[in-house]
Amino acid sequence: MIELCALASGSNGNCYYVGNETDAILVDAGVSAKKILTRIHDAGLDASKIRGIFVSHEHTDHVSGVRVLSKKLGIPAWFSQGTYNALRETEQPELFNIFIPGKTAKAGTLSIHSFLKNHDAAEPCSFRIEYDDWHIGVFTDIGEACDQLKQHLRKCHALFLETNYDEKMLWEGSYPYILKRRVASAVGHLSNDQAFELIRDHAGPELVHVFLSHLSGENNRPELAEARFESLTDRFNVKLTSRNTHSELCRLR
């Protein structure tokens, strides 16, 4: 059995839970430790199983709760060296480990495969979590899908996939032009259209669950992301994550 749940997902903060009967990890902790622990409880999950926090990159919406949560749970946070070096001193937890992108790390019975991604951060990484032949992807904050991402995607049974913005909303919205260019760049974020094309063209035969994730509050709407994926709902179980609460708990057996 493996289970997954988005505890927070959006430009206002991100935290993703993946675990089994005995062990779990979090990917990112970009909201307060209090909110994360409350949502773990509300989702019916067990915080005592969490063996570590794997941090994708240093932006605030991914690290703001890491230091406090690491201390509260007595667990290490894991960073690439570049991400750790980019943290402010006040963000650095006392307990930490460094992982090497491209090499597998272990957290209890879980194997965490990290790889570099295209995003405007120091050494940003995506993750594929493996246990007992189950594979879960956490693929957000991606300006452009690289070959490595496509290879990891093909192995996944379920994944959190960024659908950050609707192109029309972004370009007609209130963001300054330079910020619009950054969001839409090859080191920015995936649009609804880009995410749709990635799944349509590169999903493997085992993929069942797709959680639309990291939606912008300014440049997207849940109904727009859902509508873009409507033509794939005969192939996949497509669900939304939330900016303000935990997602549905998904268990694979």
C-alpha positions as CSV (number, residue, x, y, z in Angstrom):
1,M,0.0,0.0,0.0
2,I,1.1,3.5,-0.7
3,E,-0.9,6.7,0.0
4,L,-0.6,10.3,-1.0
5,C,-2.2,13.6,-0.1
6,A,-1.6,17.2,-0.9
7,L,-1.6,19.1,2.4
8,A,-1.2,22.5,0.7
9,S,-0.8,23.2,-3.0
10,G,-0.6,26.6,-4.7
11,S,1.4,29.7,-5.1
12,N,0.6,30.5,-1.4
13,G,2.3,27.3,-0.1
14,N,3.0,23.7,-0.9
15,C,3.3,20.4,1.1
16,Y,2.8,16.9,-0.2
17,Y,2.6,13.7,1.8
18,V,3.6,10.2,0.5
19,G,3.7,7.2,2.7
20,N,3.0,3.5,3.4
21,E,2.0,1.5,6.5
22,T,5.1,2.4,8.5
23,D,7.0,5.3,6.9
24,A,6.2,8.6,5.1
25,I,7.9,11.7,3.8
26,L,6.8,15.2,3.1
27,V,7.9,17.0,-0.1
28,D,8.2,20.7,0.9
29,A,6.7,22.5,3.8
30,G,5.7,25.9,2.5
31,V,3.0,26.8,5.0
32,S,3.2,26.9,8.8
33,A,4.0,23.8,10.8
34,K,0.8,24.3,12.7
35,K,-1.3,24.2,9.4
36,I,0.6,21.1,8.2
37,L,0.1,19.2,11.4
38,T,-3.6,20.2,11.5
39,R,-4.1,19.0,8.0
40,I,-2.2,15.7,8.6
41,H,-4.7,15.1,11.5
42,D,-7.7,16.1,9.5
43,A,-6.7,13.9,6.6
44,G,-6.5,10.9,8.9
45,L,-2.8,10.6,8.5
46,D,-0.1,9.8,11.2
47,A,2.6,12.4,11.7
48,S,4.7,9.9,13.7
49,K,5.4,8.0,10.5
50,I,7.1,10.9,8.8
51,R,10.8,10.3,8.4
52,G,11.9,13.5,6.6
53,I,11.0,16.6,4.6
54,F,12.4,16.6,1.1
55,V,12.8,20.2,-0.2
56,S,12.5,20.9,-3.9
57,H,14.0,24.4,-3.8
58,E,14.4,27.5,-1.7
59,H,11.4,29.6,-2.6
60,T,9.3,30.7,0.4
61,D,6.2,28.8,-0.7
62,H,8.2,25.6,-0.3
63,V,10.3,26.2,2.8
64,S,8.5,28.6,5.1
65,G,7.5,25.8,7.6
66,V,10.5,23.5,7.2
67,R,12.6,24.7,10.2
68,V,9.8,24.6,12.7
69,L,8.3,21.4,11.5
70,S,11.6,19.6,11.5
71,K,12.2,20.6,15.1
72,K,8.6,19.8,16.2
73,L,8.8,16.3,14.7
74,G,12.5,15.7,15.3
75,I,13.0,14.7,11.7
76,P,15.7,15.9,9.2
77,A,15.0,18.1,6.2
78,W,16.7,17.0,3.0
79,F,18.1,19.5,0.5
80,S,20.3,19.6,-2.6
81,Q,23.6,21.4,-1.7
82,G,22.6,24.3,-3.9
83,T,19.2,24.7,-2.2
84,Y,20.7,24.5,1.3
85,N,23.3,27.1,0.4
86,A,20.5,29.4,-0.9
87,L,18.5,29.4,2.3
88,R,18.6,32.3,4.7
89,E,20.2,31.4,8.1
90,T,16.7,31.7,9.7
91,E,15.4,29.0,7.4
92,Q,18.1,26.4,8.0
93,P,16.9,23.6,10.3
94,E,19.2,22.0,12.9
95,L,18.5,18.5,11.5
96,F,19.3,18.2,7.8
97,N,20.8,16.0,5.2
98,I,22.1,16.7,1.7
99,F,21.0,14.6,-1.2
100,I,22.7,14.4,-4.6
101,P,20.4,14.9,-7.5
102,G,20.2,11.8,-9.6
103,K,21.0,9.5,-6.7
104,T,18.5,7.6,-4.6
105,A,18.0,8.6,-0.9
106,K,16.3,6.3,1.6
107,A,13.7,7.4,4.3
108,G,12.7,4.3,6.1
109,T,11.3,1.9,3.6
110,L,10.8,4.6,0.9
111,S,13.2,5.3,-1.9
112,I,13.3,8.9,-3.1
113,H,14.6,9.5,-6.6
114,S,15.6,13.2,-7.2
115,F,16.4,14.9,-10.4
116,L,17.1,18.4,-11.6
117,K,14.3,20.5,-13.1
118,N,13.9,23.7,-15.0
119,H,13.1,26.4,-12.5
120,D,14.6,29.7,-11.5
121,A,16.2,28.5,-8.3
122,A,19.7,27.5,-7.2
123,E,19.5,23.7,-7.6
124,P,15.8,22.8,-7.9
125,C,14.7,19.2,-8.0
126,S,11.6,17.0,-8.6
127,F,11.0,13.7,-6.8
128,R,9.7,10.2,-7.6
129,I,8.9,8.2,-4.5
130,E,9.1,4.4,-4.8
131,Y,7.9,1.7,-2.5
132,D,7.1,-2.0,-3.3
133,D,6.8,-1.3,-7.1
134,W,4.6,1.7,-6.6
135,H,5.8,5.0,-8.0
136,I,4.5,8.5,-7.0
137,G,5.7,11.7,-8.7
138,V,5.8,15.2,-7.3
139,F,6.3,17.4,-10.3
140,T,5.7,21.1,-9.7
141,D,7.5,24.4,-10.4
142,I,8.7,23.4,-13.8
143,G,9.2,25.9,-16.6
144,E,9.8,23.2,-19.2
145,A,9.5,19.5,-19.1
146,C,12.9,17.9,-19.6
147,D,13.7,14.4,-20.8
148,Q,14.4,13.3,-17.2
149,L,10.9,14.4,-16.1
150,K,9.3,12.4,-19.0
151,Q,11.3,9.3,-18.1
152,H,10.3,9.5,-14.4
153,L,6.7,10.3,-15.4
154,R,6.4,7.1,-17.4
155,K,7.0,5.0,-14.3
156,C,4.4,6.7,-12.1
157,H,1.1,5.3,-10.9
158,A,0.0,8.6,-9.4
159,L,1.4,12.1,-9.4
160,F,1.1,15.7,-8.3
161,L,1.5,17.7,-11.5
162,E,1.7,21.5,-11.8
163,T,-1.1,23.3,-13.6
164,N,0.0,26.8,-12.5
165,Y,-1.6,29.1,-14.9
166,D,-4.1,29.6,-17.7
167,E,-2.3,31.4,-20.6
168,K,-5.2,33.8,-21.3
169,M,-5.6,34.8,-17.6
170,L,-1.8,35.3,-17.3
171,W,-1.3,37.6,-20.3
172,E,-4.5,39.5,-19.7
173,G,-4.0,39.8,-15.9
174,S,-2.5,42.4,-13.6
175,Y,1.0,41.0,-13.2
176,P,3.8,43.3,-14.5
177,Y,5.0,42.2,-17.9
178,I,8.4,41.1,-16.6
179,L,6.7,38.8,-14.1
180,K,4.4,37.4,-16.8
181,R,7.5,36.6,-18.8
182,R,9.1,34.9,-15.9
183,V,6.1,32.7,-15.1
184,A,5.8,31.6,-18.8
185,S,9.5,31.1,-19.3
186,A,11.4,27.9,-19.5
187,V,12.4,28.3,-15.9
188,G,9.0,29.4,-14.6
189,H,5.9,27.3,-14.4
190,L,3.8,24.8,-16.4
191,S,0.5,26.1,-17.8
192,N,-2.7,24.1,-18.0
193,D,-2.0,23.5,-21.7
194,Q,1.6,22.4,-21.1
195,A,0.6,20.0,-18.3
196,F,-2.1,18.5,-20.4
197,E,0.2,17.9,-23.3
198,L,2.8,16.3,-21.0
199,I,0.3,13.8,-19.6
200,R,-1.3,13.1,-23.0
201,D,2.0,12.4,-24.7
202,H,4.2,10.9,-22.0
203,A,2.2,9.2,-19.3
204,G,3.1,5.5,-18.9
205,P,0.6,2.6,-18.9
206,E,0.5,2.4,-15.1
207,L,-0.6,6.0,-14.5
208,V,-4.1,6.1,-12.8
209,H,-4.3,9.3,-10.6
210,V,-3.3,12.8,-11.6
211,F,-3.6,15.6,-9.0
212,L,-3.7,19.0,-10.6
213,S,-1.4,21.1,-8.4
214,H,0.3,24.4,-7.6
215,L,-2.5,26.5,-9.1
216,S,-2.0,30.3,-9.1
217,G,-4.5,32.3,-7.2
218,E,-4.1,35.2,-9.8
219,N,-3.7,33.4,-13.1
220,N,-5.8,30.3,-12.9
221,R,-9.1,28.9,-11.8
222,P,-9.8,25.3,-10.7
223,E,-12.6,24.9,-13.2
224,L,-10.2,26.0,-16.1
225,A,-7.6,23.4,-15.1
226,E,-10.2,20.7,-14.8
227,A,-11.8,21.6,-18.1
228,R,-8.4,21.4,-19.9
229,F,-8.0,17.8,-18.7
230,E,-11.6,16.7,-19.4
231,S,-10.7,14.8,-22.5
232,L,-8.3,12.6,-20.5
233,T,-10.7,11.6,-17.8
234,D,-11.5,8.3,-19.6
235,R,-7.8,7.4,-19.1
236,F,-7.0,8.9,-15.7
237,N,-8.6,9.8,-12.4
238,V,-8.0,13.6,-12.5
239,K,-8.5,15.5,-9.2
240,L,-7.8,19.0,-8.0
241,T,-5.6,19.9,-5.1
242,S,-6.5,23.0,-2.9
243,R,-4.7,26.2,-2.0
244,N,-6.5,26.2,1.4
245,T,-7.0,22.7,2.7
246,H,-5.8,19.1,2.2
247,S,-6.8,17.1,-0.8
248,E,-8.6,13.8,-0.9
249,L,-6.4,11.0,0.5
250,C,-5.5,8.5,-2.3
251,R,-4.5,4.9,-1.4
252,L,-3.0,2.5,-3.9
253,R,-3.1,-1.3,-3.1
